[in-house]
Amino acid sequence: MIRNVLSIAGSDPSGGAGIQADLKAFSARSVYGMAVLTALTAQNTQGVSGVHLVPPQFVADQINAVFADVRVDAVKIGMIANAGIADAVASALTDHRDIPIVIDPVMIAKGGAALLAPEAVDVLTRRLLPLATLLTPNLPEAAALLHQPVATNRADMAAQAERLRALGPAAVLVKGGHLDSDESPDVLATAAGLHWFEARRVPTKNTHGTGCTLSSALAAELAKGASAQEAVAIAKDYLAGAVAAAGRLTVGSGHGPVQHFHALWKDDI
């Protein structure tokens, strides 16, 4: 049975992040993708120049319309933008806690633009995190959610992963891509303890949408019945291939997108 996975996130017209990246990752991971828009952005590989928010009630209406008709096997939540949208998403999903929910707390764009209003952090923490099967912050996001300094080593990463899990998520994956190191380790905190995933840093500037892509791949694997640890291993391997093949694309002049279909497309087409 082909699984159905819903993304609740913002749009990236250049195609590298947000809803567009999510749908590509869903397809690459062999699940049927659906999308609820929370925001329209004016952005490209060089940065975000504008954001137009969808009214919270209409975000909820989109979610309710999907669930009223389609079997949803997992949900990925990306850009929430403000407190009203966070509240609407939490209310719409409260009756669907029996399916895996992956939350990628999108707070800052690759170019530095803020994508989450400060007052929304409290609602995100209080209402959405307890719904999460898996939370996937990078180091700045983990620090912002905890109101702590950004982790600079593995001990800090592990401690923040545990603190975030205490806020309600069943599991937390703290991503180490911002560490000043040749290595890019991630740590998964679950009820069973901590598990480290090791990876070498890929030398490329084409990393636009990596967080969106990873969280979507995680949602796809959870929808298929994988455990959190199994899903992380599979999704990280998929993302590593997508980043390594990013140079095969020629998209923009800034931080280019990853190659979501690296295992499917041929260069000579």
ZIWOJO-V853506 format. One record per backbone hydrogen bond with DSSP energy under -1.0 kcal/mol. CO is the residue of the C=O (numbers start at 0). NH is the residue of the N-H. E is the energy in kcal/mol with one decimal. If there is no record, write none. Layout:
co & nh & e
CO & NH & E
CO & NH & E
This chain:
co & nh & e
2 & 31 & -3.2
3 & 72 & -2.9
4 & 33 & -2.2
5 & 75 & -3.1
6 & 35 & -3.0
7 & 77 & -3.2
8 & 37 & -2.1
9 & 18 & -3.1
11 & 14 & -2.2
16 & 20 & -1.3
17 & 21 & -2.4
18 & 22 & -2.7
19 & 23 & -1.7
20 & 24 & -2.7
21 & 25 & -2.8
22 & 26 & -2.1
23 & 27 & -2.6
24 & 28 & -1.9
25 & 30 & -2.4
26 & 29 & -1.6
31 & 4 & -3.0
33 & 6 & -2.6
35 & 8 & -2.1
37 & 53 & -2.4
38 & 10 & -2.3
39 & 51 & -3.4
41 & 48 & -3.6
41 & 49 & -1.1
44 & 254 & -2.5
46 & 43 & -2.0
49 & 41 & -2.9
51 & 39 & -3.2
54 & 58 & -1.8
55 & 59 & -2.3
56 & 60 & -2.3
57 & 61 & -2.0
58 & 62 & -2.0
59 & 63 & -2.8
60 & 64 & -2.1
61 & 65 & -1.9
62 & 66 & -2.3
63 & 67 & -1.8
65 & 68 & -1.3
65 & 69 & -3.1
73 & 5 & -2.4
74 & 101 & -3.1
75 & 7 & -2.9
76 & 103 & -3.1
79 & 81 & -2.0
80 & 116 & -3.0
81 & 85 & -2.2
82 & 86 & -2.6
83 & 87 & -2.2
84 & 88 & -2.7
85 & 89 & -2.3
86 & 90 & -2.3
87 & 91 & -2.2
88 & 92 & -1.7
89 & 93 & -1.0
92 & 95 & -2.4
95 & 98 & -1.3
99 & 74 & -2.4
100 & 132 & -2.7
100 & 133 & -1.8
101 & 76 & -3.1
102 & 135 & -2.6
103 & 105 & -2.3
106 & 114 & -3.1
108 & 111 & -2.1
112 & 108 & -3.3
116 & 119 & -1.9
117 & 120 & -1.2
119 & 123 & -2.9
120 & 124 & -2.7
121 & 125 & -2.8
122 & 126 & -3.0
123 & 128 & -2.2
127 & 130 & -1.8
128 & 131 & -1.5
131 & 169 & -2.4
133 & 102 & -2.6
134 & 172 & -3.5
136 & 174 & -2.4
137 & 141 & -2.7
138 & 142 & -2.2
139 & 143 & -2.2
140 & 144 & -2.4
141 & 145 & -1.5
142 & 146 & -1.0
142 & 147 & -2.4
152 & 156 & -2.1
153 & 157 & -2.7
154 & 158 & -2.2
155 & 159 & -2.4
156 & 160 & -2.3
157 & 161 & -2.0
158 & 162 & -2.1
159 & 163 & -2.5
160 & 164 & -2.0
161 & 165 & -1.5
163 & 166 & -1.4
164 & 167 & -1.7
170 & 134 & -2.0
171 & 188 & -3.1
173 & 186 & -2.3
175 & 178 & -1.8
178 & 180 & -1.7
181 & 200 & -2.9
185 & 196 & -2.8
186 & 173 & -2.5
187 & 194 & -2.1
188 & 171 & -2.1
189 & 192 & -1.6
192 & 189 & -2.5
194 & 187 & -3.0
196 & 185 & -2.2
198 & 183 & -3.2
201 & 203 & -1.5
204 & 206 & -1.8
206 & 209 & -1.7
208 & 212 & -2.6
209 & 213 & -2.6
210 & 214 & -2.3
211 & 215 & -2.1
212 & 216 & -2.3
213 & 217 & -2.4
214 & 218 & -2.2
215 & 219 & -2.2
216 & 220 & -2.1
217 & 221 & -2.6
218 & 222 & -2.2
219 & 223 & -1.1
220 & 225 & -2.2
221 & 224 & -1.4
226 & 230 & -3.0
227 & 231 & -2.4
228 & 232 & -2.0
229 & 233 & -2.2
230 & 234 & -2.9
231 & 235 & -2.7
232 & 236 & -1.6
233 & 237 & -2.2
234 & 238 & -2.7
235 & 239 & -2.5
236 & 240 & -1.7
237 & 241 & -2.0
238 & 242 & -2.7
239 & 243 & -2.4
240 & 244 & -1.6
241 & 258 & -2.4
242 & 245 & -1.4
244 & 247 & -2.1
245 & 248 & -1.7
253 & 255 & -1.1
255 & 207 & -2.5
257 & 259 & -1.2
258 & 261 & -1.5
260 & 263 & -1.7
260 & 264 & -2.8
265 & 268 & -1.4
